[in-house]
Amino acid sequence: MSELSVEHLIGIKSLTESDIQLIFAMADNFKQVINRPIKKVPTLRDITIANLFFENSTRTKLSFELAEKRLSADVINFSAGSSSVSKGETLVDTVNNILAMKVDMVVMRHPNPGASVFLSQRVNSRIINAGDGAHEHPTQALLDSYSIREKLGDVAGKKVVIVGDILHSRVAMSNIFCLQKMGAEVMVCGPKTLLPKYIDKMGVKVETDLKKALNWCDVANMLRIQMERLDISYFPSLREYTMQFGLTAQILKELKKPITIMHPGPINRGVEISSAIADSEQAIILDQVENGVAVRMAILYLLAQKIDRPQ
Amino acid sequence: MQSRTIIDNKGVNLTITRLCYQLIENHQDFSNTILIALQPRGTFLLDRIIAKLKEIKPDINPKTGSIDITFYRDDFRRGNSPIVASRTNMEHSIEGRRIVLVDDVLYTGRSVRSAMDALLDFGRPIQVELLVFIDRRFKRHLPIQPEYVGSRVDSLNSERVIMSWDEKEGKDEVQLYTIEEK
C-alpha cells in the first residue's frame, strides 16, 4: 500500500479504497508540514508542473499552486482567457506546446466533461483533473472526505447528504464515488429538476425535503446553484429555492442532533446557506480549504513518484 | 544469506550505558539539550537512552523529539526509497538549543544529511551532534562523522548490518548478514 494504482488522477471512480487511504495517510504528514514555521519541503525540486485553467477558479487554482510550491516544484500558470486558445488552437496542441518546454505534470480544469481522460490518452505527462465540466472534481471530493475523517474520526458508517444542484455538479459526482468507496451512506437532496433522473441507480438515497434529509444525516454538504450552467429555468426563483433548500439557524435548531456543515465554495451567502451558519462552529468550510492544500500535496507527491527518474 | 550476531543483548545494554555516561559528561543536566531520533528506527534507541539516563540520574528530564526525513531524501524517484512517511514530533523549539541526533546505524551518511535539512526547517540550533549505535566505517558518501559511537563495524558492501530491538523484533542484538554470491 505504498503506491497509487493509477498513473493519472482523472476521477475518484478509477481509484481504489486503498489509494484513498494512502492519500489520506500522506495528507496527514503534509498537514503537519504546512503548520510548521517553514512550510516547505524540498521533495519535488526537480519537477515542473503546469496549471492549465480553461475555466475560472480561485480556490482550486490557489490551492494547487500553493501545494506545488510547498513541495518545491517549479510552477507555470495558464488561463484560457489570455491565451492562444481564443485563436483557435486545439487542446492537444496547446498542451503539447507546453510539454515541449519540459513540463512533468499537468493540472487541468476544463469546461468539457472527459477533457482530462482525452488528454491523458494523447500526451506524455501526468494529468491531474481539477474539474472537467459536470464529470468529476476528484481533489475536492478527497479533501471533503478527509475533512469528514478529521472532524468525525472516520468516514465509514457516516451519513452524508449532498444538497443543491446535483445535476450540474462535478463535486457531487466525485463526492458520491468517494464517500461510497470509504463506506459512507450518501443521500442527495434538491429540487426534482436538479436531481439527475437515474441517480438512485448509483446507490444513493434521494430526498426532496430538506428537513427530512438533515434529520437523517451526520454531515450536510451544501452546494452552490451554478447559475452559469443553468440553461433553462429549473426552479421558479432563487428566493423560492432559498425558502425550500436554504440552510438557516432556524432549521438547524429544530433538528434532533447537531450536524456538521460543509461547503465546497464559493458560498452564495443567503442563498443555499445563511451567513450565520456559514460562520458558525458547526461549519468546517475553512478547514476544508486548509485540508485542500495538504490533500493536493499528497496527490502531487504520490503521482510524481511515478515519473520516470532522471538518468 | 548467512548471519552472525556481532553484539548480543548484554553488549547492547552495556554500550547504551556507556553512551549515556558520555552524554551526561557533555550535556550535564540536559537543560539546553534536545535529543532527536530519526524516524523510524532511531526512536527505539532514543527510548532506551532516555530510560537509562533516568536510571543513572533520576532528577534529569531530557527533552526529546523525533524527525521524519522522507520528504528530504535525495533518492526520491530513484528506486527503493520508502514513500510513506512517519510522524515528525517536534514539540520543543530548537532555536538556540544543542541538538543530539540519534539513529541506530550510520552507513552512507545520506539519512543524516536529510535529517539535518529537516531539522534546520524548525529553527537554528546552536550545535548539532550525532549519536549512532553502529558506525559502519569506510562506506561514507558524505563528510559526516558521529560524536558518540556505540560500536564500529568494518563490513563489506555486500553485507548488511541490522539492529534488532526487544520491543520490535523480540530481542536486542546486532547482526551481520552476508549475502552469498553465486
Chai-1 contact restraints between the chains, C-beta under 6 A:
chainA,res_idxA,chainB,res_idxB,connection_type,confidence,min_distance_angstrom,max_distance_angstrom,comment,restraint_id
A,S2,B,I83,contact,1.0,0.0,6.0,A-B,restraint_1
A,S2,B,V84,contact,1.0,0.0,6.0,A-B,restraint_2
A,N29,B,A85,contact,1.0,0.0,6.0,A-B,restraint_3
A,Q32,B,T88,contact,1.0,0.0,6.0,A-B,restraint_4
A,I38,B,D121,contact,1.0,0.0,6.0,A-B,restraint_5
A,V41,B,F71,contact,1.0,0.0,6.0,A-B,restraint_6
A,T43,B,F71,contact,1.0,0.0,6.0,A-B,restraint_7
A,T43,B,F76,contact,1.0,0.0,6.0,A-B,restraint_8
A,Q305,B,I83,contact,1.0,0.0,6.0,A-B,restraint_9
A,R309,B,R77,contact,1.0,0.0,6.0,A-B,restraint_10
A,R309,B,R78,contact,1.0,0.0,6.0,A-B,restraint_11
